[in-house]
Amino acid sequence: MGQFVTRARDAARGAAFLVLPLMLAGCEPLSLTVLGVGGSAAVNHKISSTPTRTFTMPLLKVKNASMVALRRMGIQTEDVKKVENGEVITARVGSREIEVELESLSAYTTRMRVVARNGSFFYDGATATEIIVQTEKGLPRQARNSPGV
């Protein structure tokens, strides 16, 4: 009987060890702690390196504000391409390649996603986030100076 209890307890511990990370998957900080520091650095870097923001502004106003923000930050714009439902701005600063995706969700709503690559494999989430912050700072001023929303 004692051997059965020991086996059952070992099986329960093994199941908890396998199931716990799955249960914590919705709570990123806890699941990453369970998975270890090395795993958290890779996942956290990937998750935080492509920030997005949705603005209650037409695409043209967000595009203009993002172009001003890039210029103010000293980031050289290389190209602006029209894509389905929006535009993509490509830029460069030093060894970083910047891609600003603007997607028109409606006539008065625009989603902005910024990817800053430092080389081909590494991402720079801080620069990408700052581009969004600077774009947001430029929007109220543009909204006051132009008709519409």
Order of alpha helices (4+ residues) and beta strands (2+ residues): alpha-alpha-alpha-beta-alpha-beta-beta-beta-beta-beta-alpha
